[in-house]
Amino acid sequence: MKPTGWFQIGWSTDLAVGDVKPLRHFGQDLVAYRARSGRLVVLNAYCEHLGAHLGHGGSVSGEDIRCPFHGWEWSPAGRNTCIPYQATTNRVRRIGTWTAAERDGLMYLWHDADGGAPLYDVPSVFELFPESGPATGFHELGEAGRFETPALPIHPQYAAENGVDFAHFKYVHRADEIPTVVRREFGEHDFRTELALDFKRRGGDGTQEIVEGRTRASLLGLGLGFSYADGVGGICSVTAVTPVDDERSLVRFTAWASKEDGEGDARVAKRLRSAVEQFKADVAIWEHQRYTEPPGLATAEAAGFRDIRQWARRFYPEGHLGNGGVEQSAGTDALRAENAS
């Protein structure tokens, strides 16, 4: 349950210059800090001197992090740069480093079980969907557009599989109808989908009108889902599932509301709350869900689930595979046989 890819580790405002924060992801203890230059740095948590946890009492020294135990300092490259009670440094020991990035006010971490470098960059959500327009067309990210769970027993693929699960919109999100799949495209590292869904809007005179809505999504690996939904205003969002260990994940949701003429702050906040509540409805299912392989599927949905589970296998390196990986092979074969019958 530790796929390769980019994963969210928080929001940029969570880590001010000089801040140090302990993290636990992918079954490992980590430390994140923001250097004086503003750079986000993530290292393995333990000092290579005597093993103190740098995330508990550590401090920032310029671009480096200082151990709270004996004051040893370590650079963003994991190198020892200072032993305060001698002139020389330890040139042998090195702390493991992680590749981090920031986009749109979100902090990301690259994970590869074999230690490989990133295979692709993290995009801005505002660059993925031409229909959304640029970031300047959206309100700045605020607390109303953020949601984070504690560590929950959620499989990383649950959020990704929402991209092909058109039927749940009616039953989980109380849509008036099941949406229509407009397109579905699998790339090497991403999966793009577009759904059409009409919904009712009540006018000022009490009458109702039918509004055509579209949800466009781009999944990047198994950890990140970017989307743009329009209808009554637009919402850009990022859904992130980040493994803590083999059993649990942290789930985050970030939403930005479009700027609409004549719309006040209260209406903007209401649209954001609605987006967050819709996401919470998904989480309420995921946290009690059992990953089922092979699943028993309806004919109409079988192709989508078959394709996304086959696509997901590429993110589990051989030797580090979980339910979404090697064990899935027999289940996929069974699913194909079931659909062919």
C-alpha positions as CSV (number, residue, x, y, z in Angstrom):
1,M,0.0,0.0,0.0
2,K,2.9,2.4,-0.7
3,P,2.6,3.4,-4.3
4,T,5.0,5.5,-6.3
5,G,4.1,9.1,-6.9
6,W,3.5,12.6,-5.5
7,F,1.5,12.9,-2.3
8,Q,0.3,15.9,-0.3
9,I,1.8,16.4,3.1
10,G,0.0,19.6,4.1
11,W,-0.6,23.2,3.1
12,S,2.2,25.8,2.7
13,T,0.7,28.0,5.4
14,D,1.1,25.1,7.9
15,L,4.9,25.7,7.8
16,A,6.2,29.2,8.3
17,V,9.9,30.1,7.8
18,G,11.8,28.6,10.7
19,D,9.2,26.0,11.5
20,V,10.0,22.3,12.1
21,K,7.3,19.6,11.9
22,P,7.5,15.8,12.5
23,L,5.7,13.7,9.9
24,R,5.0,10.0,9.5
25,H,4.4,8.6,6.0
26,F,5.0,5.4,4.1
27,G,5.9,3.7,7.4
28,Q,8.8,6.1,8.1
29,D,9.4,8.9,10.5
30,L,10.2,12.2,8.7
31,V,10.9,15.8,9.5
32,A,9.8,18.8,7.4
33,Y,11.2,22.3,7.9
34,R,11.2,25.6,6.1
35,A,14.6,27.1,5.7
36,R,15.3,30.8,6.1
37,S,15.2,31.2,2.3
38,G,11.6,29.8,2.4
39,R,12.6,26.4,0.9
40,L,10.6,23.4,2.0
41,V,12.9,20.6,3.1
42,V,12.0,17.0,4.1
43,L,14.5,14.5,5.6
44,N,14.4,11.3,7.4
45,A,13.7,12.1,11.0
46,Y,16.7,10.8,13.0
47,C,20.0,12.5,13.6
48,E,22.9,10.3,12.4
49,H,24.8,11.2,15.6
50,L,22.9,9.4,18.3
51,G,19.4,9.1,16.8
52,A,17.5,12.1,18.2
53,H,14.3,12.9,16.4
54,L,14.9,16.2,14.6
55,G,11.1,16.9,14.4
56,H,10.8,17.1,18.2
57,G,12.8,20.1,19.4
58,G,14.9,20.6,16.3
59,S,15.4,24.1,15.0
60,V,16.3,25.9,11.8
61,S,19.8,27.3,11.3
62,G,19.9,29.2,8.0
63,E,19.2,26.5,5.4
64,D,20.0,23.7,7.8
65,I,18.3,21.9,10.7
66,R,19.9,21.7,14.1
67,C,19.5,18.7,16.3
68,P,18.1,19.4,19.8
69,F,20.4,16.8,21.5
70,H,23.9,18.0,20.7
71,G,23.5,20.9,18.2
72,W,24.7,19.0,15.2
73,E,23.5,20.6,12.0
74,W,22.4,18.9,8.8
75,S,21.9,20.4,5.3
76,P,18.9,20.0,2.9
77,A,21.2,17.4,1.2
78,G,21.4,15.5,4.5
79,R,25.1,16.4,5.0
80,N,26.6,17.2,8.4
81,T,27.6,20.9,8.3
82,C,28.4,21.7,11.9
83,I,29.5,19.9,15.1
84,P,29.6,22.9,17.5
85,Y,32.2,21.4,19.8
86,Q,34.8,20.6,17.1
87,A,36.2,22.2,14.0
88,T,35.5,19.3,11.6
89,T,32.3,17.7,10.5
90,N,31.3,14.1,10.0
91,R,31.7,13.4,6.3
92,V,30.6,9.8,6.4
93,R,27.1,9.8,7.8
94,R,24.2,11.2,5.9
95,I,20.5,11.7,6.6
96,G,18.1,10.4,3.9
97,T,16.5,13.1,1.8
98,W,13.1,13.4,0.1
99,T,12.1,15.5,-2.9
100,A,9.5,18.1,-2.0
101,A,7.5,20.6,-4.0
102,E,4.9,23.3,-3.6
103,R,2.1,24.3,-5.9
104,D,-1.0,26.4,-5.3
105,G,-0.3,26.6,-1.6
106,L,0.0,22.8,-1.2
107,M,3.1,20.9,0.0
108,Y,3.9,17.7,-1.8
109,L,6.4,14.8,-1.3
110,W,7.7,12.3,-3.9
111,H,7.7,8.7,-2.8
112,D,9.4,5.8,-4.6
113,A,10.0,2.6,-2.6
114,D,13.2,2.1,-4.6
115,G,14.4,5.6,-4.0
116,G,14.0,6.8,-7.6
117,A,13.8,10.4,-8.7
118,P,10.4,12.0,-9.7
119,L,9.1,10.8,-13.0
120,Y,6.9,13.8,-13.6
121,D,6.2,17.2,-12.0
122,V,3.3,18.3,-9.9
123,P,1.1,20.6,-12.0
124,S,-1.0,23.6,-10.9
125,V,-4.7,22.7,-10.8
126,F,-5.3,26.0,-12.7
127,E,-3.2,24.8,-15.6
128,L,-4.9,21.4,-16.2
129,F,-8.3,22.5,-17.3
130,P,-8.6,25.2,-20.0
131,E,-12.3,25.6,-19.1
132,S,-11.4,26.8,-15.6
133,G,-9.3,29.8,-16.6
134,P,-6.3,31.0,-14.6
135,A,-5.8,31.2,-10.9
136,T,-6.7,34.9,-11.0
137,G,-10.3,33.9,-11.7
138,F,-10.6,32.2,-8.3
139,H,-10.7,33.4,-4.8
140,E,-7.6,32.8,-2.7
141,L,-7.5,29.6,-0.7
142,G,-8.9,29.9,2.8
143,E,-9.9,27.7,5.7
144,A,-13.4,27.2,4.3
145,G,-11.8,25.4,1.3
146,R,-9.6,23.0,3.4
147,F,-10.4,19.6,4.9
148,E,-8.2,17.0,6.5
149,T,-8.9,13.7,8.2
150,P,-6.9,11.9,10.9
151,A,-5.1,8.7,9.9
152,L,-7.9,6.4,8.7
153,P,-7.9,2.8,7.3
154,I,-8.3,4.1,3.7
155,H,-6.7,2.4,0.7
156,P,-4.9,4.9,-1.7
157,Q,-7.0,3.7,-4.7
158,Y,-10.4,4.6,-3.3
159,A,-10.2,8.2,-4.4
160,A,-8.7,7.3,-7.8
161,E,-11.5,4.8,-8.4
162,N,-14.1,7.5,-7.9
163,G,-13.0,8.7,-11.3
164,V,-14.8,5.7,-12.9
165,D,-17.5,5.2,-10.4
166,F,-20.3,7.2,-12.0
167,A,-23.1,5.5,-10.2
168,H,-22.2,6.7,-6.7
169,F,-23.0,10.3,-7.6
170,K,-26.7,9.5,-7.2
171,Y,-26.5,7.5,-4.0
172,V,-23.6,9.2,-2.1
173,H,-24.0,12.8,-3.4
174,R,-27.7,12.8,-3.9
175,A,-27.5,13.8,-7.6
176,D,-30.9,13.8,-9.4
177,E,-29.5,11.4,-12.0
178,I,-26.5,9.2,-12.8
179,P,-24.0,11.3,-14.8
180,T,-23.0,10.6,-18.3
181,V,-19.4,9.7,-19.0
182,V,-18.2,12.1,-21.8
183,R,-14.6,10.8,-22.0
184,R,-12.1,8.7,-20.3
185,E,-8.4,8.6,-21.2
186,F,-5.5,6.7,-19.5
187,G,-2.0,8.1,-19.8
188,E,1.3,6.8,-18.5
189,H,1.0,8.6,-15.2
190,D,-2.4,10.3,-15.4
191,F,-6.0,9.5,-16.0
192,R,-8.5,12.0,-17.3
193,T,-12.2,11.8,-17.2
194,E,-15.2,14.1,-17.9
195,L,-18.7,13.7,-16.6
196,A,-21.9,15.5,-17.6
197,L,-24.6,16.0,-14.9
198,D,-27.6,18.2,-15.1
199,F,-28.9,19.6,-11.8
200,K,-31.7,21.9,-10.6
201,R,-31.3,25.5,-9.5
202,R,-34.0,27.5,-7.8
203,G,-34.4,31.0,-9.1
204,G,-35.2,34.1,-7.1
205,D,-38.9,33.8,-8.0
206,G,-39.1,30.2,-6.6
207,T,-39.0,28.5,-10.0
208,Q,-36.5,25.8,-10.9
209,E,-34.3,25.6,-13.9
210,I,-32.1,22.8,-15.2
211,V,-28.4,23.7,-15.3
212,E,-25.9,21.6,-17.3
213,G,-22.9,20.8,-15.2
214,R,-19.5,19.2,-16.1
215,T,-16.9,17.7,-13.9
216,R,-13.5,17.3,-15.4
217,A,-10.8,15.4,-13.5
218,S,-7.2,14.5,-13.9
219,L,-5.7,11.9,-11.6
220,L,-2.0,12.0,-11.2
221,G,-0.8,8.6,-9.9
222,L,-2.8,7.2,-7.0
223,G,-2.2,10.0,-4.6
224,L,-3.6,13.1,-6.3
225,G,-6.9,14.0,-8.0
226,F,-7.4,17.4,-9.6
227,S,-10.8,18.5,-10.8
228,Y,-12.8,21.4,-12.1
229,A,-16.6,21.4,-11.8
230,D,-18.8,24.0,-13.2
231,G,-22.5,24.8,-13.2
232,V,-23.5,27.5,-10.8
233,G,-20.0,28.9,-10.6
234,G,-16.8,26.9,-10.8
235,I,-14.8,24.9,-8.2
236,C,-11.3,23.8,-8.7
237,S,-10.2,21.1,-6.2
238,V,-7.4,18.8,-5.2
239,T,-8.1,15.4,-3.5
240,A,-5.1,13.8,-1.8
241,V,-4.7,10.4,-0.2
242,T,-1.3,10.0,1.5
243,P,-0.3,6.7,3.1
244,V,0.8,6.8,6.7
245,D,1.7,3.1,6.8
246,D,0.4,-0.1,5.2
247,E,-3.0,0.2,6.9
248,R,-3.8,3.9,7.2
249,S,-3.8,7.1,5.1
250,L,-4.4,10.8,5.6
251,V,-7.0,12.3,3.3
252,R,-7.1,16.0,2.4
253,F,-9.3,18.1,0.2
254,T,-8.7,21.6,-1.1
255,A,-11.2,23.8,-3.0
256,W,-11.1,27.2,-4.7
257,A,-14.3,29.0,-5.7
258,S,-14.5,31.0,-8.9
259,K,-15.0,34.7,-8.8
260,E,-18.6,35.4,-9.9
261,D,-20.1,38.9,-10.6
262,G,-22.3,40.1,-7.8
263,E,-21.5,37.2,-5.5
264,G,-20.8,38.1,-1.9
265,D,-18.5,36.4,0.6
266,A,-21.4,34.4,2.2
267,R,-22.3,32.8,-1.1
268,V,-18.6,32.0,-1.8
269,A,-18.3,30.3,1.6
270,K,-21.5,28.4,1.0
271,R,-20.2,27.0,-2.3
272,L,-17.0,25.9,-0.6
273,R,-18.8,24.3,2.3
274,S,-21.0,22.4,-0.2
275,A,-17.9,21.1,-2.0
276,V,-16.3,20.0,1.3
277,E,-19.5,18.3,2.4
278,Q,-19.7,16.4,-0.8
279,F,-16.1,15.2,-0.2
280,K,-16.9,14.2,3.4
281,A,-19.7,12.0,2.1
282,D,-17.1,10.0,0.1
283,V,-14.8,9.8,3.2
284,A,-17.7,8.4,5.3
285,I,-17.9,5.5,2.8
286,W,-14.1,5.0,2.4
287,E,-13.2,4.8,6.1
288,H,-15.5,1.7,6.5
289,Q,-14.9,0.2,3.1
290,R,-13.1,-3.1,2.4
291,Y,-10.9,-3.3,-0.6
292,T,-12.6,-6.0,-2.7
293,E,-10.7,-7.9,-5.3
294,P,-12.2,-9.1,-7.6
295,P,-15.3,-7.0,-7.2
296,G,-18.7,-8.0,-8.3
297,L,-19.6,-5.4,-10.8
298,A,-22.6,-4.3,-12.9
299,T,-22.0,-4.7,-16.6
300,A,-22.2,-0.9,-17.2
301,E,-19.4,-0.2,-14.8
302,A,-17.1,-3.2,-15.3
303,A,-14.9,-1.7,-18.1
304,G,-14.1,1.4,-16.1
305,F,-13.1,-0.5,-12.9
306,R,-11.1,-3.1,-14.9
307,D,-9.2,-0.4,-16.7
308,I,-8.4,1.7,-13.7
309,R,-7.2,-1.2,-11.6
310,Q,-5.0,-2.4,-14.5
311,W,-3.6,1.2,-14.8
312,A,-3.0,1.4,-11.1
313,R,-0.7,-1.6,-11.1
314,R,2.1,0.4,-12.6
315,F,2.4,2.5,-9.4
316,Y,3.3,-0.5,-7.2
317,P,7.0,-1.4,-7.9
318,E,7.6,-5.1,-7.9
319,G,8.5,-6.3,-4.5
320,H,6.4,-3.6,-2.8
321,L,3.0,-4.5,-4.1
322,G,-0.2,-4.4,-2.1
323,N,-3.9,-5.1,-2.9
324,G,-3.7,-2.8,-5.8
325,G,-0.7,-4.6,-7.3
326,V,0.4,-8.1,-8.0
327,E,-2.3,-9.8,-6.0
328,Q,-4.7,-8.0,-8.3
329,S,-3.6,-9.9,-11.4
330,A,-5.7,-13.0,-10.6
331,G,-8.6,-10.8,-9.7
332,T,-8.4,-8.9,-13.0
333,D,-8.4,-12.1,-15.0
334,A,-11.4,-13.3,-13.1
335,L,-13.2,-9.9,-13.7
336,R,-12.5,-10.2,-17.4
337,A,-13.9,-13.8,-17.5
338,E,-17.0,-12.6,-15.6
339,N,-17.6,-9.8,-18.1
340,A,-17.1,-12.1,-21.1
341,S,-19.7,-14.5,-19.8
